[in-house]
Amino acid sequence: MTITLERRGVSCIAELLEKDAPRTCEAVWQALPQGGDAYHAKYARNEVYTMVERFSDQPIGQENPTVTPIPGDVVYFDFHGGMLDRSFKEEKGIDGLPGVVDLAIFYGRNNLLLNGDVGWVPGNVYGTIVDGLDRMAEACNDVWRSGGVGERLVYARYEG
């Protein structure tokens, strides 16, 4: 699949880890394309993500989970409505939803999925970036330095 920061015009290609996370891969693949406002993580460190409406009626559950993602990891999180605080949901424009899916990429080292409000936040690693990680890491770092206002993170099927 391709993952793109639209405004910055930077894309990378991720390989799905179908043997390690088959349910997650299938759910994401069937829901593509997906995208939304891009955000840089506050707690996890080197992460850029978008939040979208849940696209699966059935919970996927954990598979290939991590709390220490590495550069190139493509990670799926499913947050029920009560897990995210009110101001966070209002800020992201998702306060009316019962829950959301967080689609994230990790572009640098030393990430730790520990949130001060709720503790450990394991995510499903369902893909790995196989082409363009250097370019994407530079663009993600710019989201951190320059801000993500007006930026969109988009996931689509790779046709190549």
N, C-alpha and C positions, 0 to 999 in steps of 0.2 A: 504494500500500500504506500501511497505517498502522504507525507505530512508537510504542510506548507504554512509558513508565516506569510500571509498574503501581501500585506503592505510593504514588507521588506523584500518580497519577491524571492524568498529562499525556500527550497524544498529539499527533502531527503527521502530516501526509500527505506522502508522497514519490511523485514521478513517476518511473517507470522510464525509463531512457535506452536504449531498445531498439535504436536505430540505432547508438549508440556502443558498447554492451556487450551484444550479443544473446545470447551464450552464458551470460553471468552472469545476465542478467535471466531467461532461461528456466529456468535451474537453480534460482534463488532462488524464482521464482514457483511452480514445481511443488512445491517443498519447504515452502511456507507452510502453516500457521503455524510459526514458529520462535521460540524464546526461551530465556532462561536468566538466570542471575545477571548483574546489571549491574556493570561495572567502569569506573572512570575511568582513562584512560591515565596512565602514568608518564612516558613519553618523548615521545609525539606532541603533547602539550599539551592541546588542547580536544577531546577524544575520549571518548565513552562507547561501550562495546562489550559484546557477549556472545560466548561461545564455545560452539559446538554441534558435534555429530558431523557428519562429512562426509555430505552428502546426494547426492552425485553419484559414480557409479562411475568416470566418465571425468574426467580433469583438465580444468578449464576453460581454464587458461592465462591469460596476460595479455591484457587488452583494456581500452582506455581507462585505462591505468595512470597513477598519480600517486604522487609522494613529497611533494607539497605540497598536501594537500587544503584546500579552502576551506569557509567556513561553509555548511552545508546539504548537503554531500556525503555520500552514503550509499555505503560502501565495503565490498568483499568481499576477505578475505584467506584463503588456504589454506595452512596451516602443516603440513608433514610432522612426524612425531614427533620427529625429531632436531633440528629447528630450535629448539624450546623447551626451556629448561633444566629439569632435574628438579624443583627446588624450585618453580618457576613452575607446572609441570604438577600437582604435588601440591597446591599452594595453591588451584588452580582446580578440582581434582577431575577432571582429564582425563588423569591419568598412565597409565591403562590403554588409551588410544586410540592408534591408529597415526598419527593426525593430526587436526586440527580445522579448522573454518571459523570465522573471526572476522567477525562482522557488526557494523559500526561506523557511527556517525554523528559528524560533525564539526560543532561548534556555534559555534566562534569562529575568529578569524584566527590567523595565524602558526604553523601546524602544520608539522611536519617529521618525516617517517617515517624516522628514523634511530635505530637501536638500537645501543647500545654493544657488545653481544655479537656481533651478526651484520652490522652495517652497514645499508645502505639496505634498506627493506622496502616495495617498491611494492605498491599495492593497486588493485583494479579499481573505478573509480567507475561504479556501475550505477544510481544514482538521485540525485535532488536533492529536498530538502524544499521543497515549494511552498506549504504552509500550516502555520502553527503553529511556525515556527522560533524566534520570540521566546520563546514559552512554554516550548518544549523547551530552549532555551539556558539559561533561568533554572533549570529543573529539573536540567539536567546540571551546571550550576555548583554547585547544592546537593549533588549526588552528590560533587563534589570537596570541598566544605567540610564537609558533614555525614557523608559516607560512604555507601557503597552496600550495607551489610549489610541483607539482607532485600529489596533492590530487584531487580526483574526487568525486563529489556529484551525486549520482545516485538514481533515483526514479523508482520503478518497482511494478508490481502487486504482491500483497501478496497472496501466495498460501498456506494458512494454516488453 
